[in-house]
């Protein structure tokens, strides 16, 4: 039972998926999906600059598998979520290292405007990702679970805890 070399990648079909363009052209798909994926990544990593890197890396990964991918949008979303998670973890490790070494970096204080965005940025990554995928991307629990690589019940728990934490932060 070895792996099939030509087995399609990303076969599960999400509701409302953008189908592969009629020509099957990667550049057309890139133009169509870049902005939505950039918004998703920005919400997940909390930085537009980091989001650009995440999305570029994700499209590169998709391009490598393009001929075998049946559902490119689902595949791309999963790669964006996973790459964002890696970026988030890397930034957390760097922050712990700075704290251990006693380094202080200037913190940019966000004044006014985006209170919900600030509260969202304070959530643990999995809670933030679950909320963004469920309510911003409007995915079902099953689709969110697929993107996060967990069970649908876990998504419900992450969403519930994330909303409770958002309420606490916003009410302060």
Kinemage of the C-alpha trace (Angstrom):
@kinemage 1
@onewidth
@group {chain A} dominant
@subgroup {mainchain}
@vectorlist {calphas} color= white
{ca unk a 1} P 0.000 0.000 0.000
{ca unk a 2} L 2.490 2.622 -1.106
{ca unk a 3} L 1.618 6.216 -1.832
{ca unk a 4} L 0.259 6.853 -5.269
{ca unk a 5} L 2.568 9.307 -7.056
{ca unk a 6} L -0.186 10.925 -9.135
{ca unk a 7} L -2.809 11.051 -6.392
{ca unk a 8} L -4.525 14.464 -6.400
{ca unk a 9} L -3.713 16.759 -3.493
{ca unk a 10} L -6.427 18.730 -1.685
{ca unk a 11} L -9.341 16.664 -2.989
{ca unk a 12} L -11.955 17.656 -0.412
{ca unk a 13} L -14.390 20.174 -1.802
{ca unk a 14} L -15.177 23.129 0.484
{ca unk a 15} L -18.495 24.889 0.155
{ca unk a 16} L -18.230 28.003 -1.995
{ca unk a 17} L -14.778 27.114 -3.292
{ca unk a 18} L -13.358 29.055 -6.177
{ca unk a 19} L -13.073 26.512 -8.940
{ca unk a 20} L -9.934 26.259 -10.987
{ca unk a 21} L -10.189 28.799 -13.817
{ca unk a 22} L -11.417 27.236 -17.074
{ca unk a 23} L -7.946 27.445 -18.556
{ca unk a 24} L -6.445 25.837 -15.459
{ca unk a 25} L -3.959 28.678 -15.443
{ca unk a 26} L -1.943 29.263 -12.292
{ca unk a 27} L -1.485 33.011 -13.021
{ca unk a 28} L -5.270 33.443 -13.305
{ca unk a 29} L -5.806 31.605 -10.023
{ca unk a 30} L -3.068 33.693 -8.385
{ca unk a 31} L -4.691 36.976 -9.466
{ca unk a 32} L -8.105 35.794 -8.282
{ca unk a 33} L -7.040 34.477 -4.874
{ca unk a 34} L -4.098 36.632 -3.782
{ca unk a 35} L -6.098 39.372 -2.024
{ca unk a 36} L -8.453 37.063 -0.084
{ca unk a 37} L -5.513 34.926 1.058
{ca unk a 38} L -3.570 38.046 2.061
{ca unk a 39} L -6.496 39.213 4.215
{ca unk a 40} L -6.732 35.772 5.806
{ca unk a 41} L -3.004 35.626 6.546
{ca unk a 42} L -2.991 39.178 7.936
{ca unk a 43} L -5.722 38.241 10.383
{ca unk a 44} L -3.886 35.079 11.380
{ca unk a 45} L -0.409 36.532 11.875
{ca unk a 46} L -1.377 40.069 12.875
{ca unk a 47} L 1.024 41.789 10.486
{ca unk a 48} L 0.564 42.789 6.872
{ca unk a 49} L 4.290 42.453 6.126
{ca unk a 50} L 4.412 38.937 7.566
{ca unk a 51} L 1.160 38.108 5.731
{ca unk a 52} L 2.754 38.964 2.370
{ca unk a 53} L 5.558 36.481 3.128
{ca unk a 54} L 3.088 33.812 4.234
{ca unk a 55} L 0.970 34.155 1.089
{ca unk a 56} L 3.962 34.166 -1.259
{ca unk a 57} L 5.341 31.022 0.392
{ca unk a 58} L 1.892 29.418 0.200
{ca unk a 59} L 1.461 30.150 -3.499
{ca unk a 60} L 4.941 28.765 -4.128
{ca unk a 61} L 3.942 25.545 -2.382
{ca unk a 62} L 0.737 25.363 -4.439
{ca unk a 63} L 2.663 26.006 -7.658
{ca unk a 64} L 4.919 23.017 -6.971
{ca unk a 65} L 1.835 20.766 -6.806
{ca unk a 66} L -0.414 22.639 -9.264
{ca unk a 67} L -0.898 19.829 -11.828
{ca unk a 68} L -2.054 17.387 -9.110
{ca unk a 69} L -4.288 19.669 -7.020
{ca unk a 70} L -8.014 19.086 -7.508
{ca unk a 71} L -9.211 21.846 -5.156
{ca unk a 72} L -6.604 24.589 -5.305
{ca unk a 73} L -8.447 27.016 -3.014
{ca unk a 74} L -8.848 24.463 -0.225
{ca unk a 75} L -5.213 23.427 -0.613
{ca unk a 76} L -4.041 27.044 -0.617
{ca unk a 77} L -6.138 27.933 2.446
{ca unk a 78} L -4.659 24.980 4.347
{ca unk a 79} L -1.121 26.012 3.383
{ca unk a 80} L -1.809 29.637 4.445
{ca unk a 81} L -3.117 28.441 7.827
{ca unk a 82} L -0.143 26.128 8.377
{ca unk a 83} L 2.420 28.704 7.253
{ca unk a 84} L 0.756 31.334 9.467
{ca unk a 85} L 0.972 28.943 12.414
{ca unk a 86} L 4.700 28.481 11.774
{ca unk a 87} L 5.180 32.250 11.512
{ca unk a 88} L 3.227 32.772 14.737
{ca unk a 89} L 5.331 30.167 16.570
{ca unk a 90} L 8.574 31.663 15.270
{ca unk a 91} L 7.579 35.109 16.504
{ca unk a 92} L 6.607 33.661 19.902
{ca unk a 93} L 9.988 31.903 20.197
{ca unk a 94} L 11.779 35.130 19.317
{ca unk a 95} L 9.770 37.018 21.945
{ca unk a 96} L 10.632 34.420 24.621
{ca unk a 97} L 14.302 34.662 23.665
{ca unk a 98} L 14.228 38.459 23.903
{ca unk a 99} L 12.565 38.188 27.314
{ca unk a 100} L 15.161 35.690 28.540
{ca unk a 101} L 18.009 37.872 27.325
{ca unk a 102} L 16.377 40.983 28.743
{ca unk a 103} L 16.076 42.744 25.421
{ca unk a 104} L 13.447 45.391 25.135
{ca unk a 105} L 12.005 46.337 21.803
{ca unk a 106} L 9.807 49.329 21.326
{ca unk a 107} L 6.173 48.354 21.267
{ca unk a 108} L 3.930 50.147 18.878
{ca unk a 109} L 0.761 51.111 20.672
{ca unk a 110} L -2.321 51.030 18.512
{ca unk a 111} L -4.555 53.877 19.499
{ca unk a 112} L -8.292 53.835 18.908
{ca unk a 113} L -9.778 52.228 15.830
{ca unk a 114} L -9.319 48.498 15.733
{ca unk a 115} L -10.191 47.304 19.234
{ca unk a 116} L -11.472 43.969 17.950
{ca unk a 117} L -8.330 43.439 15.868
{ca unk a 118} L -6.175 44.173 18.925
{ca unk a 119} L -8.216 41.743 21.015
{ca unk a 120} L -7.985 39.114 18.283
{ca unk a 121} L -4.191 39.533 18.169
{ca unk a 122} L -4.008 38.648 21.885
{ca unk a 123} L -5.663 35.268 21.435
{ca unk a 124} L -3.660 32.046 21.216
{ca unk a 125} L -3.065 31.145 17.575
{ca unk a 126} L -5.494 28.208 17.317
{ca unk a 127} L -8.361 30.226 18.824
{ca unk a 128} L -7.612 33.146 16.506
{ca unk a 129} L -7.395 30.855 13.473
{ca unk a 130} L -10.666 29.110 14.369
{ca unk a 131} L -12.500 32.432 14.751
{ca unk a 132} L -11.074 33.887 11.537
{ca unk a 133} L -11.867 30.789 9.492
{ca unk a 134} L -15.374 30.359 10.937
{ca unk a 135} L -16.540 33.974 10.893
{ca unk a 136} L -14.335 35.867 8.442
{ca unk a 137} L -13.914 33.117 5.868
{ca unk a 138} L -17.428 31.840 6.699
{ca unk a 139} L -16.356 28.193 6.690
{ca unk a 140} L -18.360 25.432 8.325
{ca unk a 141} L -16.979 23.634 11.393
{ca unk a 142} L -15.959 20.719 9.176
{ca unk a 143} L -14.140 22.972 6.702
{ca unk a 144} L -12.459 24.863 9.542
{ca unk a 145} L -11.387 21.566 11.087
{ca unk a 146} L -9.942 20.489 7.753
{ca unk a 147} L -7.983 23.750 7.429
{ca unk a 148} L -6.674 23.506 11.002
{ca unk a 149} L -6.011 19.775 10.866
{ca unk a 150} L -8.220 18.952 13.858
{ca unk a 151} L -11.658 17.515 14.631
{ca unk a 152} L -14.874 19.546 14.240
{ca unk a 153} L -15.529 19.261 17.992
{ca unk a 154} L -12.186 20.911 18.647
{ca unk a 155} L -13.197 23.790 16.390
{ca unk a 156} L -16.343 24.339 18.464
{ca unk a 157} L -14.285 24.416 21.635
{ca unk a 158} L -11.696 26.795 20.156
{ca unk a 159} L -14.414 29.140 18.881
{ca unk a 160} L -16.249 29.120 22.204
{ca unk a 161} L -13.106 29.861 24.229
{ca unk a 162} L -11.977 32.474 21.702
{ca unk a 163} L -15.296 34.337 21.849
{ca unk a 164} L -15.276 34.243 25.655
{ca unk a 165} L -11.759 35.690 25.715
{ca unk a 166} L -12.677 38.383 23.161
{ca unk a 167} L -15.591 39.399 25.371
{ca unk a 168} L -13.310 39.679 28.414
{ca unk a 169} L -10.737 41.761 26.537
{ca unk a 170} L -13.284 44.082 24.895
{ca unk a 171} L -15.217 44.636 28.129
{ca unk a 172} L -12.114 45.922 29.934
